[in-house]
Structures are given as C-alpha cells and as structure tokens.
Amino acid sequence: MALRRYKSLPETSYQVVIHFIVGMIVLSALLPLVYVIGMSLTSQNELIARNYFVIIPQEPTMEAYRRLLTSEILWRSIGVSVLRAVVGPLLTLVLTVVGAFVLSRKDLPGRNLLLLFVVATILFRGGLIPSYLVMHDLQLLNTFWSLVLPTAVDAFGLLVIKMFIENIPRELVEAAYLDGVSEIQLLIRIVVPLAAPAIAAIGMFNIVMHWVSWFDALVYIQDPNLYPLQLVLRNMLNTEVVNDQMTQSLATNQRVSPESLKMATVVVAIIPILMVYPFLQKHFIRGVYMGAVK
Amino acid sequence: MQAAGTERRGGAVDPPSTSPPEPAARVPRQQPTVWQRMIKYRLMYLLFLPVAAYFVIFQYWPIMLSFVVAFKDLKLGRGIARSPWVGLDNFVEIFNDPQLLQVFSNTVEISLLRLVFGFFPPIILAVLLHDLSSRVFTKISQTIVYIPHFFSWIIVYGIVFALFATGSGLINNVLAALGQQRVDFLLSEAWFRPILIGAGVWKEIGWSTIIYLAALATIDDELYEAAAIDGAGPLQRIRYITLPAILPVITFVLTINLGFILYAGGEQILAFYNSAVYNVADVIDTWVYREGLGRLQFSVGTAMGLLQSVVGLILVLVSNYVARRATGRGIW
C-alpha cells in the first residue's frame, strides 16, 4: 500500500494488471450469486421460451418467493434455524465466558489440568457413531436440544476469551475488589464489558455456525418438523432424497419452475448471513487478525 | 503447585494477594497452602461445574465409547454392555475390505488434491491485495471475497447446481447454445473431484488470505521504499521482500494441512455426492455416516472413526512439531 507513491511505467502497468486480476476474482465470487438470484426471479414460461438460457430475466417475477412463503414446511424450518441460532449461541456464550473466567485465574489450584481437559477435546474427538450413541442414551435424539447441547461450550472460543480476560489491566480488578464487589459482580460488571469484543466475535461466529449447520440435524433428527432450513434445502437439492415433502408441497406451473423454487430457497438461506456479515466483519475478522485463529 | 517466592503469580482477575489488609503486618506473610487456596476458590470450582459437565458428557463420554465400541460387536437392541468383545476383529475387517481401503485412498487423494490446488491461490490473492495501490478497492475486494466462507456447503451446492445441472445449469446451456452435447457434470466420476475442489477454492480463497495478510501487514514500508530507490520493479519486490516475509507462514500452513490429511472435508462431500460417484467420492467421514450409522455397522464404523482420530492426532502432533522447528510457530 506504500506503493502508490511510485509512478513509473512498470509500476503503473503492474497496478493495472493486479487490479484486473483481483477484479476478476471478486466478480467470480459475485456472479454465481447474481445468477442464482436471477434464476429465482425467472418464470417457467420464460425459462422454456428462452430454452433455460436465462442470465438476467426479462420479466422478473416474485412468484417463487410468494409460493415459498406459503409453505408451512419452510416457515417451520426457518423457525427451527432461528431458534437454534438464538438459543445455541446464548447457551454457548454463558458457559464459555464462565469457563474462561474461571480458567483465567492463574492462582487456581488445578488450573493447568482443567485447561488440558478443555484443550484436549480440540485435538481428539469421539467421532460420529459414539456421539450418536451418547445422544441415544441421553434420549436427546429427535429433540431440539440435540442441535444445541453438543456445542454448548466452544473450547476454542474459551481460549480466546480467556486470553482477553488475562489482558484486563490489574488495577481495574484490584480497584473493584477494594470496592468489595463479589466474584459474580466482578464477572458481570467488569470482566464481561471489558472482554466484550472477544465475546461479540465468538457470539457472532456461533450464530452463523448454527444458521448454516445441517449435518447434526441429518444425524440426530428424524422428525421433519424439527428440520432446520439448511436441511430442508439439502433435501430439495439432493436428487436421491425421494418423496421430499418440501418439493411435493410446492406444486409448479407455468409461472414457477422447480429450479426457481430451489434457487429462491438458496437466497432465503443466504440473506440472514449477509445481514449479520457487517458485524462479523467488524468483530470476527479483526479477531482473526489478532492471531486468534490458527 | 505450591507458590514459590513472593513474585506475583496472580492473573489479571485474581483477587489481590495482599488481602485482607492487616494493620499488624509485622509477621512475615505466609503463602496459603493448596488446600486454603482451593477453599478460597470454591466458588470458581462451582462455576466451572456445568462447563466440566458439558465436556464429560458431550466430549469425553463419546471418546470413551469409541475405545469400547471399536473393540466390540455392537448390535442394535443388545446394548453396549452386553455386546461381546471381539478384540481387533473390526480393524482386521477394515484392512481386508477392498471397499474400505478404497475409502482410505479416496480420503488421502482428495486431501492431497485440495492441498495441491487450494494452497497457492490464497497466497497469490493475498500478495495482490497487499500490493493494490487503491485502499478503497482493497477493502471492497476483501469484503466480498470473505463472504462465501460463511455459506454452508448446502448453499454452495445450490450454487454449483445452478451452474452445472444438466437441464437447467448455466454451463450446459452455454454448451447447448454452442451446439455441443450436454454433460452430466454432477453424475460424472470424472467431474466430481474437479467440481468439489473448485467449489472449495471458491468458498475459501478469500478467507484463507487472512493469515497471510496479517503477516504482510507487519512488513516495514521502508523496505519497499529502499527497494524502489535501488530500482527494484514490482516483481522483484515480491521476490525479495514480500515472499520472504510470508515464507514462515506458508511453511506453517502447509505443514498443518498435511496433519489433517485424513479429514477430506466429509461435510462438503456429503452435500455434493450421489451414488453415481461413490467410487471417487466416498471418504472416511461419508462412509462412517452412510454405511456405519445408516446400515447399523456401528462397530466397524466406530473403528474407522477411531483409526482416523488416532492417526489424525499423531499426524497433527508431528506436523505441529515440524512447523515449530521450521518456523517457530505452531498451532499451540
């Protein structure tokens, strides 16, 4: 970025070339999305008339969205996804912050052992089938809780927040102790506000993680009423899922094609991500820059 | 664990060790014993209890089960306790089953392909972003290329479907318009891996630049100025300043990726594959899900998973060690 000062011919042509290359990469990230949106707005008539070769629809129609929004299955799945993206991260944040608070106590007897107990789970996991057997034994299969409890503590996030707490200036904490606050008040009134950037970053990350999760639901959930949106979308897209309820419930006609319905569902799944993305960029990417992620 | 000396060992939020303030401080202060400290911190242990419970139930219990079930013959309805121990039978079965050996080789092949084709694009993009003279353009570009990282593999597959589907996909419609045959990209063994890996690069190319950009941000501008005065062109700057500055990070990322070679991105493959391409697509994770869980081969599936975890752990430890030796930087 210091290079803008040099205005020689090779520098200028180099800048032209790299602006072009980066521009192409940016377009290749954007254009597929534009095409998906275009498809979601194209009527069946236009698709057939133009032999399915439509990039920008000439007569855009919201019919696919109108149809989707009448689908009870879609609304229920959005409800499940929103609920897990709210309950899951809240639960995770409470437990993770409390865990980080405790493990930030360098004087705590057994602290290193507890830290190892947490960190080891990042490196070694039980695997799919043992996790399934545990959920079975706990009778959590086919319940909403199977979607939020397995990620109730974010071990990695715990380390990040712990690092943050350890960097809180000592004087602030000592002053609080002299004022006679209890440990709980210290946590709520001093530690949480001061570690807010890290907590916000981990919270945002967990919200998106919950919104885009589907594999856990595929494994733990049989009841279609508890399917999250991503799983409903997967069943629409996967040609080997026979008798997909969603596809069957959405009759198609000249005005709306199955392709448009699929693409409209993709768009519905993307929109919330784009909505939280500015916050993500503000908090999480800065967090990553701090060297928090590998 | 006993505190030694009088140095301050407390973390930021530890209560001051001088409390309570006693007026008669003539007597040399005594270090509290471990037991006294444990009592002082009893509330902390209580607070940690639910956190510990989570790890025991949702992390350590499955780990414990994986070591049990992998050496038993677990049948549905018999329960783990009443299922017979079978020693290494499940592992013998794995190594005698050509289909499972295929699954292992697919896993390693797909991981290596991801590494070969996914490794350099983010490095190139990071260098270009770093060199762009326009700050605004850099910011906008970064903002956009990071977005796909936050999509699910289902969303990415939706986009792949829009582009590659036989009847309605954009690419097949271009082919048809040019008078070419349509291609069943999504059902083709030849096309599965290129599409899988291409989509992976598309999703992660931006996000993967972050680690390099962080390293590039620490380069002193004076280096570039000195190079410019010495008459170095843009490519020479890359060759002699930019690349050397991120070489340790490049080595680090490469080594760590080698440690994860048994994790071929099962969730993406599960979103992308179908029975027409199992031969080239099936990896450990997808097999454990489809055959192990789906067809109730719990014990063989668990043995596969255990093998993956144990070998994976060894590989990660080794690669972390190597990365530390080579670059002074590890995951931990």
Chai-1 contact restraints between the chains, C-beta under 6 A:
chainA,res_idxA,chainB,res_idxB,connection_type,confidence,min_distance_angstrom,max_distance_angstrom,comment,restraint_id
A,A2,B,D221,contact,1.0,0.0,6.0,A-B,restraint_1
A,A2,B,Y224,contact,1.0,0.0,6.0,A-B,restraint_2
A,L3,B,S133,contact,1.0,0.0,6.0,A-B,restraint_3
A,R4,B,S133,contact,1.0,0.0,6.0,A-B,restraint_4
A,Y6,B,A228,contact,1.0,0.0,6.0,A-B,restraint_5
A,P10,B,G233,contact,1.0,0.0,6.0,A-B,restraint_6
A,Y14,B,P234,contact,1.0,0.0,6.0,A-B,restraint_7
A,Q15,B,S133,contact,1.0,0.0,6.0,A-B,restraint_8
A,I18,B,L128,contact,1.0,0.0,6.0,A-B,restraint_9
A,I18,B,D131,contact,1.0,0.0,6.0,A-B,restraint_10
A,I21,B,L128,contact,1.0,0.0,6.0,A-B,restraint_11
A,V22,B,L128,contact,1.0,0.0,6.0,A-B,restraint_12
A,V22,B,S141,contact,1.0,0.0,6.0,A-B,restraint_13
A,V26,B,S141,contact,1.0,0.0,6.0,A-B,restraint_14
A,V26,B,I144,contact,1.0,0.0,6.0,A-B,restraint_15
A,A29,B,I144,contact,1.0,0.0,6.0,A-B,restraint_16
A,A29,B,V145,contact,1.0,0.0,6.0,A-B,restraint_17
A,P32,B,I159,contact,1.0,0.0,6.0,A-B,restraint_18
A,Y35,B,A162,contact,1.0,0.0,6.0,A-B,restraint_19
A,V36,B,I159,contact,1.0,0.0,6.0,A-B,restraint_20
A,V36,B,A162,contact,1.0,0.0,6.0,A-B,restraint_21
A,M39,B,A162,contact,1.0,0.0,6.0,A-B,restraint_22
A,Y52,B,S168,contact,1.0,0.0,6.0,A-B,restraint_23
A,Y52,B,N173,contact,1.0,0.0,6.0,A-B,restraint_24
A,F53,B,N173,contact,1.0,0.0,6.0,A-B,restraint_25
A,F53,B,A177,contact,1.0,0.0,6.0,A-B,restraint_26
A,L95,B,V51,contact,1.0,0.0,6.0,A-B,restraint_27
A,V98,B,L47,contact,1.0,0.0,6.0,A-B,restraint_28
A,G99,B,V51,contact,1.0,0.0,6.0,A-B,restraint_29
A,V102,B,M44,contact,1.0,0.0,6.0,A-B,restraint_30
A,V102,B,L47,contact,1.0,0.0,6.0,A-B,restraint_31
A,V102,B,F48,contact,1.0,0.0,6.0,A-B,restraint_32
A,S104,B,G11,contact,1.0,0.0,6.0,A-B,restraint_33
A,S104,B,V13,contact,1.0,0.0,6.0,A-B,restraint_34
A,R105,B,G11,contact,1.0,0.0,6.0,A-B,restraint_35
A,R105,B,D14,contact,1.0,0.0,6.0,A-B,restraint_36
A,K106,B,R9,contact,1.0,0.0,6.0,A-B,restraint_37
A,K106,B,G10,contact,1.0,0.0,6.0,A-B,restraint_38
A,K106,B,G11,contact,1.0,0.0,6.0,A-B,restraint_39
A,D107,B,G10,contact,1.0,0.0,6.0,A-B,restraint_40
A,D107,B,D14,contact,1.0,0.0,6.0,A-B,restraint_41
A,L108,B,Y41,contact,1.0,0.0,6.0,A-B,restraint_42
A,L108,B,M44,contact,1.0,0.0,6.0,A-B,restraint_43
A,P109,B,M1,contact,1.0,0.0,6.0,A-B,restraint_44
A,P109,B,V34,contact,1.0,0.0,6.0,A-B,restraint_45
A,P109,B,R37,contact,1.0,0.0,6.0,A-B,restraint_46
A,P109,B,M38,contact,1.0,0.0,6.0,A-B,restraint_47
A,T121,B,Q59,contact,1.0,0.0,6.0,A-B,restraint_48
A,L123,B,L313,contact,1.0,0.0,6.0,A-B,restraint_49
A,F124,B,S309,contact,1.0,0.0,6.0,A-B,restraint_50
A,F124,B,L313,contact,1.0,0.0,6.0,A-B,restraint_51
A,G126,B,P62,contact,1.0,0.0,6.0,A-B,restraint_52
A,G126,B,I63,contact,1.0,0.0,6.0,A-B,restraint_53
A,G126,B,S66,contact,1.0,0.0,6.0,A-B,restraint_54
A,G127,B,S66,contact,1.0,0.0,6.0,A-B,restraint_55
A,G127,B,G305,contact,1.0,0.0,6.0,A-B,restraint_56
A,L128,B,V288,contact,1.0,0.0,6.0,A-B,restraint_57
A,I129,B,G292,contact,1.0,0.0,6.0,A-B,restraint_58
A,I129,B,L293,contact,1.0,0.0,6.0,A-B,restraint_59
A,I129,B,F298,contact,1.0,0.0,6.0,A-B,restraint_60
A,I129,B,G301,contact,1.0,0.0,6.0,A-B,restraint_61
A,I129,B,T302,contact,1.0,0.0,6.0,A-B,restraint_62
A,P130,B,P62,contact,1.0,0.0,6.0,A-B,restraint_63
A,P130,B,L65,contact,1.0,0.0,6.0,A-B,restraint_64
A,P130,B,S66,contact,1.0,0.0,6.0,A-B,restraint_65
A,S131,B,P62,contact,1.0,0.0,6.0,A-B,restraint_66
A,L133,B,L65,contact,1.0,0.0,6.0,A-B,restraint_67
A,V134,B,W61,contact,1.0,0.0,6.0,A-B,restraint_68
A,V134,B,P62,contact,1.0,0.0,6.0,A-B,restraint_69
A,P150,B,F58,contact,1.0,0.0,6.0,A-B,restraint_70
A,A152,B,Y54,contact,1.0,0.0,6.0,A-B,restraint_71
A,V153,B,V51,contact,1.0,0.0,6.0,A-B,restraint_72
A,V153,B,Y54,contact,1.0,0.0,6.0,A-B,restraint_73
A,E166,B,G11,contact,1.0,0.0,6.0,A-B,restraint_74
A,E166,B,A12,contact,1.0,0.0,6.0,A-B,restraint_75
A,I168,B,A12,contact,1.0,0.0,6.0,A-B,restraint_76
A,R170,B,A12,contact,1.0,0.0,6.0,A-B,restraint_77
A,V173,B,A12,contact,1.0,0.0,6.0,A-B,restraint_78
A,V173,B,V13,contact,1.0,0.0,6.0,A-B,restraint_79
A,E174,B,P16,contact,1.0,0.0,6.0,A-B,restraint_80
A,Y177,B,P15,contact,1.0,0.0,6.0,A-B,restraint_81
A,Y177,B,P16,contact,1.0,0.0,6.0,A-B,restraint_82
A,E183,B,L43,contact,1.0,0.0,6.0,A-B,restraint_83
A,V208,B,F150,contact,1.0,0.0,6.0,A-B,restraint_84
A,V212,B,S152,contact,1.0,0.0,6.0,A-B,restraint_85
A,W214,B,I154,contact,1.0,0.0,6.0,A-B,restraint_86
A,F215,B,E267,contact,1.0,0.0,6.0,A-B,restraint_87
A,Q230,B,S152,contact,1.0,0.0,6.0,A-B,restraint_88
A,Q230,B,I154,contact,1.0,0.0,6.0,A-B,restraint_89
A,L233,B,I154,contact,1.0,0.0,6.0,A-B,restraint_90
A,R234,B,I154,contact,1.0,0.0,6.0,A-B,restraint_91
A,L237,B,Y157,contact,1.0,0.0,6.0,A-B,restraint_92
A,L237,B,G158,contact,1.0,0.0,6.0,A-B,restraint_93
A,L237,B,F161,contact,1.0,0.0,6.0,A-B,restraint_94
A,E240,B,N274,contact,1.0,0.0,6.0,A-B,restraint_95
A,E259,B,S168,contact,1.0,0.0,6.0,A-B,restraint_96
A,V266,B,I155,contact,1.0,0.0,6.0,A-B,restraint_97
A,V266,B,G158,contact,1.0,0.0,6.0,A-B,restraint_98
A,A269,B,I155,contact,1.0,0.0,6.0,A-B,restraint_99
A,I270,B,I155,contact,1.0,0.0,6.0,A-B,restraint_100
A,I273,B,F150,contact,1.0,0.0,6.0,A-B,restraint_101
A,V288,B,I210,contact,1.0,0.0,6.0,A-B,restraint_102
A,Y289,B,A214,contact,1.0,0.0,6.0,A-B,restraint_103
A,K294,B,I331,contact,1.0,0.0,6.0,A-B,restraint_104
